[in-house]
């Protein structure tokens, strides 16, 4: 019976037709400029102030700038695939919707379940980081946590999640305007840091650009080591070519989030043109900023001064402010705190926006309760927005995130891999579809993207892989218990199969074989 197959696919035409349903229609009001702002807003976060210095000092040395270029290339390959898919299937849901059209409902559910983990957990983790910056700005020694008996309550993260939930519930265009203002502030801070720091650069600090490899005495073991180390038996090293590649894996995660732009496809005025411009434009902007910051950082001080345990850093981790303090520029810490606060505000906002749009698409398809997808006259999924806001607030306010941050990374890379493979499949199965953007050199570019993402996934810990597989197994149970039975597509196919004699059964408008 065709209505119960878990591999049933939803045609691109049907996905686009569903966007016109009155009760679940999103308002189209975003432009390429709005999408670029969203992309820059979610990628430029506190990582530019902390990750760059820590990785330069402990892993790559001055070649950290090259590591960012390598990571940007990996992201760029995946971004090309996202741009083609988003311009071909301008529907909310990003990788979930793309997978439904190519791999079938079961894989679509798996990637949707994966994106729920990525966006919700990322928003919660980043909101806790926001509360730390708020504590620094307010002079609370970096803590906005209150102790309610045996329970720790982070009121700072609750404030940011609550405020952003309200903005998102009002409308996407308002969210874009707020994001644009805050993004302008944090980019101004980054440009200020670059402009001031460039006057303190010394060429000799760049030598050697790729430092000689050193043994890594603090390398993790057991399930805490990377999957690559577990499979190969290699302990890895700091610096050298291995350190450069390891650094590329680490800094890749500073780029995470540009794929959120694709989740707004259904709310874009001219998706065929605006989406590729927004995705690729935002990635280009942040790459230039990241590379500029790393060149200034490693030119201001010797990379060994940024290493944990050095006289300048001590037992903590180096930050961008460390290099400025070495030159007596004491105001840098204040500027970086405000920049981090602004940076993380937009990251939380766009991550939560992406979460609501993926859940909205899944709800409209019946894989989660359809009542959540109602938009009404506002053209905004208020119910889902409030639900997501409540879940993220609960996670951020009461639960320590810790090493769960890496689960955000593996979830993102898994989505990248499926989207890249999906481009090749859809090119073969539906060459007739109008594409606002086409990935060049198919299948070479998607294959290179899959290999790059696969390498980065190998550099995640075994512990992260285990947690990810457990989450995916839980998702399979939820799908079999609920989504498979409630699927709108499945119910339509089942009803049509009962009404159509077997010899006349023909339903190309619903299923793209």
Number of C-alpha atoms within 10 A of each C-alpha: 9 18 20 15 15 18 16 24 23 27 22 24 15 15 21 15 11 15 20 11 10 13 16 24 22 29 19 17 13 21 21 20 17 21 27 24 24 31 30 32 33 28 27 31 27 25 21 25 26 18 18 27 28 23 29 29 26 22 29 31 32 30 29 32 27 20 26 26 19 20 24 25 16 22 24 19 21 27 25 23 27 30 28 22 31 34 23 21 27 26 29 29 30 30 30 28 30 30 29 25 26 29 19 22 28 21 20 27 25 20 28 27 23 24 25 20 20 25 27 25 24 28 31 29 23 24 30 31 21 29 26 24 27 22 18 19 17 12 10 13 12 16 18 20 20 13 9 8 7 6 11 14 19 25 18 23 29 23 15 19 27 15 13 22 24 15 17 24 20 17 17 22 18 13 22 23 14 15 25 19 14 19 26 16 16 26 20 13 21 22 15 13 21 18 14 14 20 16 11 16 17 14 10 12 18 20 15 12 19 18 20 14 17 14 11 15 10 8 14 14 13 12 14 14 18 25 20 19 20 18 10 9 9 10 17 19 21 24 28 19 16 16 28 29 22 23 28 26 24 21 25 22 21 24 23 19 24 26 26 27 29 31 25 27 26 25 23 24 16 18 27 22 18 23 33 28 19 26 28 19 18 24 23 14 14 22 23 13 16 24 20 17 25 25 20 24 32 31 23 23 22 20 29 19 21 28 24 17 15 15 11 16 20 13 11 11 19 27 23 25 22 24 27 21 14 14 12 10 14 13 11 20 19 13 18 24 22 19 26 26 24 26 32 31 28 31 28 29 26 29 25 26 28 28 27 30 27 25 27 29 27 26 22 23 23 23 24 22 17 18 15 22 28 22 20 14 12 14 19 25 25 22 17 22 26 18 14 22 27 16 14 26 26 17 21 29 23 16 16 14 15 8 10 16 16 19 23 24 21 25 21 22 23 18 23 25 21 21 29 27 19 23 23 19 16 20 15 10 12 14 10 9 13 12 17 19 20 18 21 12 8 13 15 12 19 26 17 15 25 23 14 21 26 16 17 23 22 18 19 22 24 21 18 24 20 13 14 20 11 12 16 17 13 12 19 18 11 16 22 13 11 15 24 23 15 18 25 18 22 25 17 13 21 16 13 16 18 12 10 12 10 10 6 8 13 13 14 10 11 19 19 18 15
